[in-house]
């Protein structure tokens, strides 16, 4: 949040909702373009992992039923690995960054 200088205060519910909307839009566009959803890399301070909204977004993108995805410990780990591997590839970074 701070590095991106979005100016959102996550203590305010509508600003937190706006951040969720932005992340969903970005992740959907990335997924539709054949790239891993960037929101897999988002960490919320004080949280143990992704929330329900992330898994519901994955369900909307056709990855499976959100409750099952949330319970699958490997699902998020694999998405994070795919995302990091994709963006560490210099060709991908140069083409899409």
PADRENTOR-366885 format. One record per residue (C-alpha): y, z, x; residue in three letters. Coordinates in Angstrom, 3 decimals. Example, Ala and Ser with C-alpha at 12.3 -4.5 7.8 and 13.67 -1.06 7.14 Angstrom:
% PADRENTOR-366885
FIZA       yy       zz       xx res
FIZA   -4.500    7.800   12.300 ALA
FIZA   -1.060    7.140   13.670 SER
% end
This chain:
% PADRENTOR-366885
FIZA       yy       zz       xx res
FIZA    0.000    0.000    0.000 UNK
FIZA    2.470    1.018    2.645 UNK
FIZA    1.638   -1.826    5.015 UNK
FIZA    2.018   -4.412    2.256 UNK
FIZA    5.331   -2.822    1.213 UNK
FIZA    4.568   -3.285   -2.469 UNK
FIZA    6.870   -0.449   -3.462 UNK
FIZA    4.463    0.920   -6.045 UNK
FIZA    4.062    4.605   -6.724 UNK
FIZA    0.426    5.258   -7.556 UNK
FIZA    1.363    8.585   -9.124 UNK
FIZA    2.847    6.565  -12.015 UNK
FIZA    0.094    5.217  -14.258 UNK
FIZA    1.725    1.882  -15.132 UNK
FIZA    2.398    1.156  -11.449 UNK
FIZA   -1.213    1.966  -10.607 UNK
FIZA   -2.272   -0.376  -13.426 UNK
FIZA   -0.054   -3.098  -11.979 UNK
FIZA   -1.739   -2.699   -8.595 UNK
FIZA   -5.147   -3.020  -10.285 UNK
FIZA   -3.955   -6.198  -12.015 UNK
FIZA   -2.732   -7.682   -8.728 UNK
FIZA   -6.000   -6.865   -6.974 UNK
FIZA   -7.993   -8.382   -9.838 UNK
FIZA   -5.937  -11.595   -9.719 UNK
FIZA   -6.337  -11.923   -5.951 UNK
FIZA  -10.045  -11.129   -5.985 UNK
FIZA  -10.732  -13.522   -8.861 UNK
FIZA   -8.886  -16.338   -7.097 UNK
FIZA  -10.749  -15.630   -3.856 UNK
FIZA  -14.119  -15.519   -5.619 UNK
FIZA  -13.424  -18.749   -7.532 UNK
FIZA  -12.562  -20.402   -4.197 UNK
FIZA  -15.946  -19.347   -2.785 UNK
FIZA  -14.654  -16.457   -0.722 UNK
FIZA  -15.660  -12.787   -1.032 UNK
FIZA  -13.363  -10.633   -3.221 UNK
FIZA  -10.820   -8.859   -1.043 UNK
FIZA  -10.664   -5.853   -3.327 UNK
FIZA  -14.008   -4.778   -1.878 UNK
FIZA  -12.002   -3.645    1.147 UNK
FIZA   -9.503   -1.547   -0.789 UNK
FIZA   -9.733    2.181   -0.157 UNK
FIZA   -8.017    4.668   -2.408 UNK
FIZA   -7.024    7.852   -0.650 UNK
FIZA   -9.044   10.783   -1.951 UNK
FIZA  -11.640    8.535   -3.565 UNK
FIZA  -15.282    8.257   -2.542 UNK
FIZA  -15.483    4.549   -3.224 UNK
FIZA  -14.578    1.888   -5.710 UNK
FIZA  -13.814    2.854   -9.279 UNK
FIZA  -15.144    1.465  -12.520 UNK
FIZA  -12.434   -1.226  -12.668 UNK
FIZA  -13.742   -2.804   -9.473 UNK
FIZA  -17.284   -3.001  -10.813 UNK
FIZA  -16.068   -4.281  -14.187 UNK
FIZA  -14.194   -7.033  -12.331 UNK
FIZA  -17.391   -7.909  -10.468 UNK
FIZA  -19.173   -8.103  -13.806 UNK
FIZA  -16.488  -10.494  -15.120 UNK
FIZA  -17.059  -12.650  -12.039 UNK
FIZA  -20.753  -12.847  -12.929 UNK
FIZA  -22.210  -10.570  -10.269 UNK
FIZA  -24.156   -8.394  -12.702 UNK
FIZA  -23.752   -5.550  -15.144 UNK
FIZA  -21.080   -3.186  -13.831 UNK
FIZA  -23.033    0.051  -14.232 UNK
FIZA  -25.982   -1.394  -12.327 UNK
FIZA  -23.679   -2.681   -9.591 UNK
FIZA  -22.048    0.730   -9.266 UNK
FIZA  -25.429    2.434   -8.880 UNK
FIZA  -26.634   -0.093   -6.283 UNK
FIZA  -25.610    1.455   -2.956 UNK
FIZA  -26.131   -1.837   -1.132 UNK
FIZA  -23.932   -3.910   -3.442 UNK
FIZA  -20.575   -2.652   -2.172 UNK
FIZA  -21.794   -2.432    1.430 UNK
FIZA  -22.874   -6.073    1.272 UNK
FIZA  -19.582   -7.216   -0.257 UNK
FIZA  -17.622   -5.382    2.428 UNK
FIZA  -19.780   -6.934    5.160 UNK
FIZA  -19.404  -10.419    3.662 UNK
FIZA  -15.646  -10.034    3.390 UNK
FIZA  -15.224   -8.777    6.946 UNK
FIZA  -17.529  -11.456    8.356 UNK
FIZA  -15.703  -14.192    6.470 UNK
FIZA  -12.250  -13.154    7.682 UNK
FIZA  -13.391  -12.420   11.251 UNK
FIZA  -14.534  -16.034   11.509 UNK
FIZA  -11.627  -17.682   13.320 UNK
FIZA  -12.047  -20.991   11.488 UNK
FIZA  -11.845  -19.288    8.111 UNK
FIZA   -8.897  -17.205    9.206 UNK
FIZA   -6.993  -20.241   10.467 UNK
FIZA   -7.750  -22.276    7.359 UNK
FIZA   -6.983  -19.686    4.694 UNK
FIZA   -4.726  -17.014    6.201 UNK
% end
